[in-house]
Amino acid sequence: MKTLVIQSYRETGVPVWIQRCLESVRGWAVAAGYDYEFVGDEIFDMVPEWYRENAGHRPPVITDLGRLLLAEAALARGVERCIWLDADVFVFDPSGLRIDTGLGYAFGRELWVQPAAKGGLKVYRNVHNAVSVFEAGNRFLDFYIHAAEHIIRGASGSVPNQVVGTKFLTAVHNIMGFNLIDAVGMTSPLVIRDLAGGGGPALERLRAVTPAPLAAVNICSSLVGVETDGVDVSEAMVTAAMDGMALLQDRRASG
């Protein structure tokens, strides 16, 4: 199956850790025999002006539609399968990242560890589009484009970043169920801190609830430089966490 992996990010002022993420995905794609395409800020030009305005010019919301339009265009020109991976996805185990064919379409399983209201930790289970797969002939892509445009058409600039991403996909998944990719996970700020520090309760909680070994994670660049859940996520912390990803692989080694 002819497969194309697509990523997008700005081409100037790229943080070193994002460059490392992009290189990890590109290397994985080449090793797997897939074609690879990088798209710069021109992804925003693909999205209608009215959509950008109604989305409050929020890059995450605009990119959520842009990735769908890129996949649509790729399938229209003969690509049999399109895989989108966010620019802040880090592939730390290339040999372990396998995305099955015959799915039609699929998204990532999100297990988000954060503080519970009454103390301790809570795991929120969602669907994320940091990894998105669309195969030729699938019927969901057209619907997803329509739904994203419909949602934003009724907005007025004050929309959450996840409105047509995680929030929409999780709501639909809860009704109809998607094929979910377990190998590409999410690292919350608490998990990032634990990875950077060599271990901790949030990391252990993530490992306990993860149904299959992780091979890549989305590091959530929007939270870098921001204090969330009591964690001030810095680029240095992210770099240390990337160096400590073997802690996620220990679960596989121990069975």
N, C-alpha and C positions, 0 to 999 in steps of 0.2 A: 504494500500500500504506500503510494507516494505521500510522504508526510512533510509538512512544513511547520517549523517552529518559529513563532513571531514574538518579538519583544519590542518595546518602545521606551524611550527616555530622551531627555534633552541631551544635546551633544556638547555643551559647554558647561564648565563648572561641575563636572560629575564627581561626587565623592569617591574616594578610593575604595570604600567598602562596596559601593554600588558597582563600580568597575569590576570588582572581584566577583560579585554576583553574576553580572552579565557574562563574564568569561567562563564561569562555571556552567552556565546554561549552554553557551555556545559550544564549549568542549563536549558536553554531554550529547548535544544534538549531532555533532560531527561524528562522534564515536558510535552513535546509534545508526548512522547512515541517513539521517534526516537532512533536508534542506533547512537553511537558517536565514531569517530576514530580520534586519534591525530597521526600525522606523523612528525617526526623530520627531521633532515638534510638528511635522506635517500631519501627524495623526489628528491634530486639532482641526486642521483645514478640511478633513473629511466629514466633520460633524456639522450639521446645519447651524447657521448663526443663531436662529431662534432658540435652538436647544442650548447652545452655550450661554446665551443671555439668561434663559429661564433657570439654568443650573447655577447661576451666580458666578459663571466662569471658574467653577471649581474643577481643577484638573482631574481629580479622581472620578467625578461624575461624568465628565466629558470623555475620559478615557474608557469608561465602562461601555459607552456606545461605540467609540472608535474601534475598540478591539473586535466588536461584533461585525462592524463594517469591513474591517480588514479580513476577517475570516470569510465573510460572504464573498468578497472579491477574489480571495484565494481559491475558494471552491468553484467559483464561476469560471476561473481560467484553467481548471483541470486538476488542481490539487485534490487528492482523495481524502486527506485528513489534515486538519489544521489544529495545532496545539499552541495556545497562548500561555506564556508564563510572565508574570509581572517582573519588572526590572529588579525588584528587591527580593526575588526568590534566589536562595543559595542552594545549589546542588552539592551536598557534601559527600554523597555516596553515589557516584554516577552509575556504577554497576547495579545498584539496587533500585534505580528509578526506571521502572517499566510501566508503560501505559498501554493497556490492552487495546487491540483493535476490535471492531464490531460493537462498540458501545453506542454508536450513533451520536451521542453527545454525553458529556460528563463534566463534573466540577469537583472541587476539592472539599474534603471533610475538615471542618474547623472545630478544634477543641481548644477553647480559650480559657485559660486559668487566671482567675482574678480573685480578690478578697471577697468573702461572703459577708453579707450584712451583719450577721451575728458573730463574726469572727471565723477564723479558719479560711479555707479556700473553697471556691466553687468553680465547676467546669461548665461553661456554656457551650452547647452543641449547635453549630450552625453550618451553613454551606458557603464556601468562598469561591470567588472566581479568579484568584491569583493563578490558578491553573484552570484552563477551560479547553475542552476538546470538542471539535465539531467535525463530523465525517460527512462526506458527500451523500446527499439524499436525506439527511436528517430533517425533521419537520419542526424542531424546536427553535432553530436559529432565527427563522423568519418571525416566529411568534415573539421571541425575546427582543428583537429589534423593535417590533411594533409596540410591545409593552413598555420598553424603556422610553420610547418617544412619547407614548400616551401619558406616562407618569410625569415626565418633565414638561409636557405641554401644559399641564395643569398647575405647574409650580410657578413660583415668582421669585426665584433667587435664594430663598431660604430653605434649602434642602440639605439633609445630612449626607455626608460623603458616601454612605453605603446604601442610599435609597434604591438604586437600580442594580446594586451588586449584592452584598451579603443579605440585606434585609429582604429584597425581592426574592432572591433564590431560596432563602431559608423558608419563607412563607409558602412558596410554590412546592418546595420539596416536602413540606409537612403534609401537603394534600396528596401529591401524586408520586413522590419518591423519585430521586435521580440515581443514576449510577455515580457513585462517589469514589474519588481517587484518594486512597489513604496515605500514599507515599509522600504527598506534598502537604505538609502541615502548616501550622501557624505558631509563632512564638510571641506570647504576650510579654509585656514589660517584666513581669515577675519571672517568667521563664528565661528571658534574656539575661536578667541579673544572675540567676542561678547558673546558667551556662558560663557566663563570664567569671563567676566566682568558684567554679569547680563542683557545683552541686547545690541542692537545697530543696525545700518542700514543694515548691511550684513545679520544678523539673520532675521530681518524683511523682507528683500527681499526674502530670502529662504522660509520663511513661506508663503509669498504671492504667490509664484509660485509652491509650492509643491501641487500636485493634490490630494494626500491622506495622512492621518496621518503617520508620520514616527514612527517606533518602534525600529529601529537600524540605526547606522551610521558607515561608514568607516572613520576612523580618519587619515588615510594616514601617516603611520609611517615614510615614506621616507622624509617627510617635517619637522619632529621633529628634533630640533637642527639646523635648517636652516632658514634663513630669506627669506621670500617669500611675495611679495606684501606689503612690509614694515612691516611685522609681524615676529618677532623672536619667533617661536613656541618652547617653552620649555616644558619639561615634567611636570613642575608645572602648566603651562598654560593648558596643555591637561587634567591633573587631575582635575583642577578647572572646565574645560568645561564638563567633564564627570559628575561632581557633579551638573552641571547646566542644564542637559538635559531636565529637566521638562519644561524649556522654550520652547522646541519643542512640548511638549504635550499640552501646553496651547491652541494651535490652535484647537486641538480636543475638548477641554473642552468648548471653546467659539463658536464651530460650524463652 
